[in-house]
Amino acid sequence: MEEHLKDHATAIGHLTIAFNCLERQISHLIGTLLGDSYVGEIVTAPVPFPKKLDVLCALARFKLAAAAFLPNLEDLAKRLAPLNDQRNGIIHAEWWVDHLSLANPESVGRRRLDIRKRELRVQHDAPSPEKIMTLVAEMRAASDEVDAIDANISAALRG
């Protein structure tokens, strides 16, 4: 089984690291806006990612209301929320090798139970390692955008 899941496990590892980096950057930006990056880490530690994005945007609007880059930040936050949902669907899924499949006896399966709005949805699909790596690339590109916004926030706070 390990051999069949190796490529997926590698891609999921990259996804986990890329998301962790992105989440750490968001916490750092919140800390920058609060005036202390350690305070940002403490404040954001128990907060889910979508709420961190909300807090970041609210603090930026409050502290830097006239900043020209605010629309870029808002747009980035809107694009990050679905990336987080896709990541959660991969990270928090059950994975297995489907030895019983007639079409491909060694295909990889994934099941994600999603309880929202009193509905139980089950997904029975498994994105390929390449598809997961595409998501990793999107997160890395978003991370570069966060770096640019970090530079803008730091410059705006300096005066």
C-alpha positions in Angstrom: 0.0 0.0 0.0 2.8 2.4 0.8 4.2 2.2 -2.7 0.9 3.0 -4.3 0.3 6.1 -2.1 3.9 7.3 -2.3 3.4 10.0 -4.9 0.2 11.2 -3.2 1.9 11.3 0.2 4.7 13.4 -1.3 2.3 15.8 -2.9 0.2 16.0 0.3 3.4 16.8 2.3 4.3 19.6 -0.1 0.7 20.9 0.3 0.9 20.8 4.0 4.2 22.7 4.1 3.0 25.3 1.5 -0.2 26.0 3.5 1.7 26.2 6.8 4.0 28.8 5.3 1.1 30.8 4.0 -0.8 30.6 7.3 2.4 31.7 9.1 2.7 34.7 6.8 -0.9 35.8 7.5 -0.3 35.6 11.2 2.9 37.6 10.8 1.0 40.3 8.8 -1.6 40.5 11.6 1.2 40.9 14.1 2.8 43.6 12.0 -0.5 45.5 12.0 -0.8 45.0 15.8 2.7 46.3 16.2 4.3 43.0 17.5 4.7 39.8 15.5 4.7 37.6 18.7 1.4 39.1 19.6 0.2 38.2 16.1 1.2 34.6 16.7 -0.5 34.4 20.1 -3.7 36.0 18.9 -4.0 33.9 15.7 -2.9 30.5 17.1 -6.4 29.3 17.9 -8.1 31.1 15.0 -9.2 29.2 11.9 -7.6 30.3 8.6 -10.7 32.0 7.1 -11.1 34.1 10.3 -7.4 35.0 10.1 -8.1 36.4 6.7 -11.1 38.4 8.0 -9.0 39.8 10.9 -6.1 40.7 8.6 -8.4 42.6 6.2 -10.3 44.3 9.1 -7.0 45.4 10.7 -5.6 46.6 7.4 -8.7 48.7 6.7 -8.6 50.1 10.2 -4.9 51.0 10.3 -4.3 51.8 6.6 -7.7 53.0 5.3 -6.2 55.1 2.5 -3.6 52.5 1.4 -3.7 51.9 -2.4 -2.9 48.2 -1.9 -6.0 47.4 0.1 -8.1 46.1 -2.9 -5.2 43.7 -3.7 -5.3 42.4 -0.1 -9.1 41.9 -0.2 -8.8 40.1 -3.6 -6.1 37.9 -2.3 -8.1 37.0 0.8 -11.1 36.0 -1.4 -8.8 33.8 -3.5 -7.2 32.2 -0.4 -10.5 31.0 1.1 -11.2 28.5 -1.7 -7.6 27.3 -1.6 -8.0 26.5 2.1 -11.2 24.6 1.3 -9.4 22.5 -1.4 -6.5 21.9 1.0 -8.9 20.8 3.8 -10.6 18.4 1.3 -7.2 16.7 0.7 -5.6 16.9 4.1 -8.6 15.7 6.1 -9.7 12.9 3.8 -9.5 9.2 4.2 -7.0 7.8 1.6 -6.7 4.1 0.4 -5.5 2.0 -2.4 -8.5 0.5 -4.2 -7.5 -3.1 -4.9 -11.1 -4.0 -5.9 -11.4 -1.6 -8.8 -12.0 -3.4 -12.0 -10.8 -0.6 -14.2 -7.5 -0.1 -12.2 -6.9 -2.4 -9.3 -4.3 -0.1 -7.8 -6.1 3.2 -8.1 -6.0 5.6 -5.2 -9.3 6.4 -3.5 -10.3 9.3 -1.3 -13.4 9.9 0.8 -14.2 13.2 2.5 -17.2 13.5 4.8 -18.4 17.1 4.8 -21.1 18.2 7.2 -22.4 21.6 6.4 -25.9 23.1 6.6 -27.2 19.8 8.1 -26.2 17.9 5.0 -23.8 15.0 4.8 -21.9 15.0 1.6 -19.4 12.3 0.7 -16.8 12.8 -2.0 -15.4 9.7 -3.6 -12.6 11.1 -5.8 -8.9 11.3 -5.5 -7.0 14.1 -7.1 -3.8 13.0 -8.8 -0.5 14.0 -7.3 -0.1 16.4 -10.2 -3.4 18.1 -9.4 -2.3 18.4 -5.7 1.0 19.9 -6.9 -0.9 22.5 -9.0 -2.6 23.6 -5.7 0.8 23.7 -4.1 2.0 26.0 -6.9 -1.1 28.3 -6.4 -0.3 28.5 -2.7 3.4 29.3 -3.4 2.3 32.1 -5.8 -0.1 33.4 -3.1 2.7 33.3 -0.7 4.7 35.6 -3.0 1.7 38.0 -3.2 1.6 38.0 0.7 5.3 38.9 0.7 4.6 41.9 -1.6 1.7 43.0 0.6 3.9 42.6 3.7 6.3 45.1 2.1 3.5 47.5 1.4 2.1 47.2 4.9 5.5 47.8 6.5 6.2 50.8 4.3 2.8 52.3 5.0 3.2 51.8 8.8 6.6 53.5 8.7 5.0 56.6 7.2 
